[in-house]
Amino acid sequence: VVGIERFLGSGAIHGVGKSMAARIVEQFGADTLKVLGEAPQRLTEVVGIGTKKAKTIASSYAELSDMKELMLFLEEHGISSNYAAKIKAKYGATALRRIETNPYCLASDVAGIGFKTADRLAMTMGLQSGHPDRIKAGIEFALTQAASAGHTCLPEEKLLAETARLLLIEYSEVYDIFKKLIAEDLLRTEEFGGV
């Protein structure tokens, strides 16, 4: 129900702000989206909504039809539904399935969504802290952070230690995934200075 209220109050539906969203959800509870989709005339049961406003809200809600599920999913997991259009543009009809399979794809594929946002989403979805996708994304994030700080080269030990610290997991867990990435040629190391 909280996710529904956040979704409605996100500004995606014309004529519905945060306080209006709260009143609508208070009136209809878990049936809110069903009312909006199947019986929008019932919106007039909410204080402050007349027939004209109910039609405006229903029309705006209907226009969102292909993104509703994605927007609701994002809001239910604490991520602004404002990202839905970018995600939909990137992944099309497979957006929700891709996010459920690997939420870290958002950090590398969607402008404005960084590792920390994707990680928060993954944790609310129940992904384990030592999941290989999380560690891989953590390594990529640590490398990006180092590059943005001006480092063109980063010692392996430092990268692994920084990733372990960032993810709050054991160094050995990061090391295992790091070695797999190298074996799969997704990451490369280079001998430097005879070391």
N, C-alpha and C positions, 0 to 999 in steps of 0.2 A: 504494500500500500504506500510506503514511503517513496519507493521508486516511481510509482504512478504519479504521486504528487510532484516529485521533482521533475518528471517528464513534462507534465502539464504546465508547471510553472517556469519551465526553461525558456519560454519565449517562442517556442516552435509553433505554438497554436495561437493564431491571431485572436486577440480579445481576452486572453487568459494570462494573468500575472500570478505571482506567488500567492497572494491572499485569495484570489478567485480559485486557484487550483486547490487550496486548502479547503475552501467551502464545498467545492464539487466533490472532493474525495471524502469529506466528512459526511456528505449527503448519501453518496453511493458506495463508499468503501471499495471492496475488491471487485465490485461489479462496474466500476467507473468506466473502464474502456469498453465494456459491453454496451453500456448505456450510450456512450458517444458514438459507437459504430452502428448500433441497431435501433436505438430509440432516443435519438438526440432531442426530441421534443420534450423529454423528461427533464432536460436541463433547466426548464422554467421552474422546477421545484426548488431550485437553489436561489436563495435570497440574492437579489441584484441581477438576475438573468431574466430578461424578457424574451418574447418570441423572436424578435429581430436578432438579439445578441446570441440566442441559442442557435439560430440558423448560421450566423457568422462563424461561431465556434465549430459547429458540425461540418461546415464546408471546409474550413481550414484543416480540421482533423482528417477529413476524407482525402485531402490533397497529399497528406503525409503517408498514405497507405503503404507504399513500398518501403518506407523507412521506419514505420512505427515500431516494429519488433526490435530493430537494431537500436533505436533511440531508447526504448524502454530498457533493453538489456544494459546499455551503457549506464543509464541513470541508476538502475538497481545495483550496479557495481561501483557506484560512487564516481563515475566519469561523466563529464558534461556531455549531454546529447548534442551539443553544438558541433562535435567532431563527426557526427553521423554522415553528413554530406560528403566530407573528405574521404571517409572510410568507404562509403558506398561508391564513390567515384573511382577509388583505387581497386576495390575487389568486386564490385558489382553484386550480383545475387548471391555470391559465395561468402560475403562479408562475415556474417554471423558464424558460419561453420569454421572459417579460417581463424577467427578470434578464439573460438572455443577450443580449436586444435592447438593453437600456439599464440597466446596473446602478445608475445614479444615481437611478432611480425609488425605490430603497430609502430613500435619504436623505430624500426628500420625503414618502414614503407610510407608512413603517414606524417606529413609535415605538422609540427606542433605537438606531436605526442612523443615524449621522450621515454627513456628507460624507466624512470621512476614512476611515471603514470602507468606504463604497461605492467610494471612489477606490482604496483598496487592492485591493478585489475586482476592479475594472475593470482595474487594472494587471496583476494575476495572470492575467486573462483575455486579456491581450495588446492591450488598447485603447491606441491611440496617445496620447501626451501632449497633442497638439493637436486631438483629436477634438472636434467641435462639442458633443456631449452633455456632455463633461467640462468644457468651457469654460462652457457654460450653467450647469451645476451649480456650478461655481466662482464664477461671478458671484452666483448665489443665495446661496451660502454666505457670500461676502464681505458681501453686503447684510444677511444675518441676523446676522453677527458685529457689524457696525456698529450695527444696531438693538439688539442685546443690550447694547452698550456705551453706549446712550442716545442715539445719533444718529438723528434723524428725517429728516435730509437729508444726503446725501453728494455732494460734488463728483464729477462724471464722471471727471475725471483721477485722483482718489484711488481711486475704485472700480476703475478699470481697472488702475492700477498695483498695487493690493493683490491683485487677482485674478491678475495676471501673476506676482507674487512668490509667491503661494500655490501656483500650479500649476507654477512654474518654467518658464514659457514666455515668448515675446516679447509685448510690449505690443500690437503690431499684430495678433497672432492674437486677442487678447481684444477689441480694438476692432472687428474684422470681425464677430464673433459678437454683440457688444453692439449694433451698428447693425442687424443682422438681427432681434434681439429687439425693438428699437424699431419697426422697419418692420412686424413681425408683430403689433404691439400687445401683446406679452407683457411689455414693460417700458416705463416712461414716464419722461421727463425733464421738468423744469420749469425755466423761467428764474427765477432768484432774484437779487434785488438789482440788476437791470439787467444781469446777466452772461449 
